[in-house]
Amino acid sequence: MRRTEHGERPDRADRAPVRRPQDDQATPRPFVPGLSGPAEALAAQRNLGNRVLSGLVTGGAPVQRTPVQRALVEVDLALNFLKINASGENRYSDDFDEPLNDLQAALALRGVTTVDSTGNSLDSAATAVLAQYMALTNDHTSPTYRVVYYMLNGGVAPSTGGLGDLRVGGQALTGRPAFATGLKQTMPIAPMQARRHITAWHNISSFLTRAYQAQRQPLMSALQAAEANPSQRFAAYSGEVQNSLNQRPPQQFGNIPAAEAQLLMKAAYVANSTPANLWPGNSKENSQINVLSTQLRRLVATLRTTSPAGAAAFAQTWTGTLNGYQGLNRPKAQTAIQGVIARLGTLMSPNPPAPTAVASAIEGGEIRDLEVDQRPGNAHGQDIHQRIFEITQEKNPQNGPGPNSAVTPQDITDFVAFFLN
């Protein structure tokens, strides 16, 4: 018993549970009351098991009570529970993290941050996430669909490790490799973390492609030297994929000599797993900044071709679009969104700047901050990250490449020194 100003009242543990009419209704509730966050929820599943935790998913109802039939489950929690469940069935590899992060970001872009779990189980929540994704893409062949389906149902494991779908098309690298096995051993990550690139993978790939097209001989000479006298990391990482490269069909080497294509792909695989270019950080933020950067590049490309007369209407439309990205709620994504909205606001002022000037400001400001994802307090390699961004940033095709975007032999030397040695 405890004393209050209104007299003595029984302690909470002594009181009979109060049953409210809504307890029996199928009303969605926030996920797992009483657990302070994802870490506690994950620990609860490991310690208590799915059946007990599924009782918690019902909205906190003890397992002996009639379960509530619906619950709102956060997408990131559903996916992390899926990882744990699939791990127990030997159906999870951290090579799956990239497709899972892409799924989460695609949903967040459209404001989908929770799903309705109608089956009172964690599996049903993950199934609901996949259904939401398929409603947006309708693509049963995508790596994301194949990974989540396999984690839920088993069957033949999708191939996501090693070189992944990396190949040469024409004279350009396409696709994306997995992280090297050696890197995963030396840089483990916790649940809800990702290995975050400082210089994004697509900029690494774009740099190697542009270097091959503009400076083929200096690039090949530098890569051959790196292979002939390899660093310990280059030797180990490239050795992981040599057999796979030897078995690749010629059509995956584009229209360049097979030996050069293999060396280019090997360098891309090693560069993608450079420890100095990676850091373990929040996976949700990593996904959000990637998808937001893609959207902002679309904005910039269109703004460059927008006439001054149409700039205000363009700014108003995109301001509404950006304000609708409520699912992109991590600090770095929100900072970029608000910064772009402020820049677009100048186009609706009485004396607006040229649309191309605002496009360049967004590209050099918010997009740069997203694509050079520097770990707080770490300035190692800052020059090479900024330089690669300058080289690979998109330019208006009508104006040709910018004055700083041409690859030089020194750029190749700097790239090899940082990413391959």
N, C-alpha and C positions, 0 to 999 in steps of 0.2 A: 504494500500500500504506500501511496505517497500523498503528502498534504499539499493542497492548493488553496487559493483564496476562497474557493467555494467548498472547502471541506476535503475529506479524504476521497481519493479515487483509486481504484485498483491499478496496479502497474499494467503495462501493455501485455506482459506475458500472462497475467491473471485474468485478463478480460476474454470473454467469448468473442470469436470473430464476428464482425458485423457484416452481414450479407446484404449487398445492395442489388437492386433489380438489374443494373447494368452488368453485374458480374456474369449473368447468364446470357448476355447478348453477344453477338459476334461483332464486337467493336474493336478495330485495330488499336493496339496499345504500343507505347514505346518499348523498345527491346530491352529485356533483362533488367528489370528494376532491382536495385540493391547492389548491382555490380558497377563500380565507379568508372570503368572504361574497358576498352578492348583487352588489355592485358589481364584484368581480372576475369573477364568472360572466357578468354582462352584457357586460363588456368583452371577455371571451373569445369570446362569441358574435359580437360585432361584428368582432373582429380575425381569428378563425379560421374563422368560418362554422359553419352548423348541422351539417354532416356531421362535422367534427372534434369539435365539442362534444357531439354525440350519442354519439361514442365515449367521451367522459368520463362521460356520463350512465350508461353501462353499469357504472360502478363504478371507473373509472380505467383500464380496459383500453386499451392502445394500439390504434389503429384497425386494425392489420394482424392482430390476434388475433381469434379467434372471439368475437363479442360475447356478453356475458351478456344474457339475454332479458328480464330484469325489473330495474327500478330504482325506488326510492322517490324521488319528486320532491316538494319542498315546494310547497304550493299557491301561495304568493305568488311563488315563482320561476317556476313554470309560467305564471302569468298575466303576469308581466313579460316573459318570453320571447315569449309570444303577442303582446304589444304591439309588440315589436321586429319580429317576423315580419310582423305585419299592416301595420306602418308601411312595410316594404319593398314590400308589395303595394298600398300606398295604400288600406288598409282599416282605418285606425285614426284616431280623433279623441279628444282628451282629454275630449270629452263622454261618452265611454264609461267614464270612470273610476268614476263613481258606481255604475252597474250592476255593474262588476267588483268594486268594494269591497263592495257588498251581497252578492255571491256568496261572496266570501272570508269575510265575517263570518258568514253563514248556516252555512257549513261549520264554521267554528271553534267556533260555539256548540254544535255536536254533536260536537266533538272531532276533526273531520277536518282535519288540517293537512298531510298528505301524501297523494299518490295513487300507485298502482302503474302505472308506465308499461311496458306489455308490448311496445310496438313499438320500443323503443330510439330514439325520436325525441321532439323537443320537442313536435311536433304531437300525438303520442299522449298526452303528459302533459296538455296542455290539453284534449284530448277527454275524458280520464278525469275531469278536474275538472268539466266540463260534465255528464258522466254522473252523477257524485256529486250534483250540484245537482239534476238532474232526478229522481233517486231520492227526493229529499226533497220536491220541489214538484210534479212532474209537470205543469208549466205551460209549454206551448210558446208561449204568447202573451206571457209576461213580457218586459219590456225586457232583463233579464239574459240570458235564453235567446237572444233575437233578436240581441243584441250579440255574444255569444260565437260563435254559429253563423255570423254574418256574417264575423267576424274569421278564423274557421277556413276557411270555404268560399266566401266571396264572395257574389255575388248582389245583391239590392237592399239598399242601406244602410238600416238602421233610423233612424227620425227621432228623434234625441235632442237636437238643438241647439235654440237659440232658446227659445221658450216651453215646449218639451217637451209634457207632458200637463197643463200648468197650465190651469185653467178655474175657473168659479164654478158650484157646485152649490147650488141654493137661495140662501142668502145667505152661503155659506162658500167660501173658496178651497180647491181640491183639486188634487192633482197636484204636480208640481215642475218648475221651469224649469231649463235649463242655465245655466252661467256665461256672462256676457256676453263677446263676442269681445274687447272692449276690455280686460277684466280679464285674460283669458288672455294677452294680449300684454304687459301690464305686470307680471303675476305668474306667470311661467313656473314649472313644477315639474320636478323631476328624477324619474327612474324610482324607483318605490317611495315617492313622496311624493303627498300630496293637499293640495288647498286646504281647510284646516280652518276651519269656522265657530267663532267664539267663542259667539255666540248661534246655536243650531241653526236650520236652515231651517224645521223644523216649528214652532218657536216664533215665528219671524218671521211665517209664514203665519197661525198662530193669533192672534197679536196683531192683525194687520190685520183678520181676521175678527171678532174680539171688538170691536175699535174700530168697525167698520162697524155691527155690531148694536146697540152701546150708545151710540155717539157718532157717528151717521152724518153729521150736518151739520158738526160740527167737523172730522171726518176728511176729508170731501169738500172742504171749504174749504181745508184745509191742503194736500191733494194738488193741487188746482187751482192754488193759489198756486205750488207747486213746479214745476208744469208751465208756468205762464205766465211765470215768471222762473227758468228752470232753471239749475242748476249745469252746468258743462261736462260732468261725468260723467253727470248725469241726462239731458241732451240727447243725448249720444252713445249711452248704453245704451238709452234708450227708443226712440231712432230705429232701433235694430237690429230691433225687433219690431213697429213701427207697421204695416207692410204686412201682417204676419201677423195682427195684431189686426183689421185692417179686413176680412180675408177669413174670419174665424171665423164659423161659423153661430150664429144667435141662441140655440140651445139650450145653447151653451157659456157663456152669460152668466147662467145661473140665472134666478131670478125677480126680478132687480133691473134697473133701467134699463141699457141696453147701454153708454151713455157712462160710467156709474159703474163697471160691470164692467170695461170696458177700462182705465179709470184705475187701478182697484184691481190688476189684473193687471200693468199697466205698473210700478206702484210696487213690487209684489212682485218683479218681474224685476230691477229696479234694486237693491232692498234685498238680494236674494240675493247680489249681486256687489259689495257694499260692501267696498273694500280694508281699511278699518279693522276690519272684522269677520272678516277672513280671515288666515290665515298658512300658509305651506308647512310641512307636518310629515309625520311618518311615516304612511303610508296604512293600514298594518295596525292601528295603534293607533286611528286615526280610525274605521275600520270597527268595531273591537271595542267602543269606547265607545258607538257608536250602537246596536248590537244589544243590548248589555248594558243600556243605559238603557231600552230597550223592555221587556226582561224584568223589570227592577226595577219599572217602572210597573205591570206585571201583578201582581207580588207585592204592591205597596202597595195597589192597588185591591181585591184579595182580602182582604188583612189588615184593611182598614178595616171589612169586613163580617164578620170572624171573631169569634166569641164568646170571652170569656175562658176558658171551659172547653175550647175547641178550639184555643187559641193555642199550647200546647206542641206538639201534634201537627203543627200547621201549620209551626211553626218547625223542627221536626225534618225534615219533608219537604223544605222549601225549603233547609235547610242541606245536605242531601244533593244536591239539584239544583245548587246553586251550587258545591259541591265538584266536581261533574262537569263544570263549564265549564273544563276544562283547556286547551282550545284558545284561550280568551281569556287569553293569557299576557303581554300587554303591561303595563308597570308601572301605568298609570293604571287599567286594567280590574281588575288583581289587587288594587290598593289598595281599590277600591270593593267588590269581592267580599268581601274579608276584613273590611272595615268593616261590611257588612250582616250577615255571619255573626256577628260579635260582638254586633250589636244583637239579632239573633234569639235569641242565647244567653240574653239577659235574660228572654225569655218562658218559658224552661225552668228558671228559678231558683225558689227557694222563695217569693219575694215578687215575682211578675212585675208589670211595669207594664201599663197598659191597652194592648191591641193598637193602638188608634188613635194612642196616643202614640208607639209604635214606628214606625208607618207614617209619621207626620209627621216623625219624626227621620230616617228614611231618605230621605224626599222632600226635606227641607231640607238634608240632609248629602250622602250619596253621589250621589243623582240630580242635585242641584244642581251638584256638582263635575264630573259627566260632561257635563251640558248647558250649562254655562258653561265652555267649553273654552279657558280663558285661556292664551295663549302665555306660557311662563315669562319672568318679568321685565317683562311688559307689562301695565300697569293702565289703559291708555287706554280710556275709555268704561265703566269698571267699573260705575258707577251704573246706566246704561241696561241693561246686560246683566242685572244682578240684578233690576231692576225688571220687565223683560219676563218673566223666569223667574217672579217672583211672580204676575204677571197670568195667565200661561198654564199654570201647574201645575194638574194635575187635582185636582178636589175630589170628595169623596163627594157624589153627587147628592142623597142624603137630607138632607144638611146645607146644600146650596146653596153658592154661591161663598163663599170665605173673605173676611175683612175687608179684605185688601189686593189682591184680584184685580179690582176694578172699574177699568175704563179711565177716565182723566180727560182733559180737554182738554190739561193740561200733559204727560201721557204722550205724546199725539199730537205735540205740539210738539217734545218731546225726541226722539221717534222720527224725525221728518222731519229734524231737524237732524243727527242722527248717520248715518242710513241713506240719505238722499236728497240731501243737500247736499254 
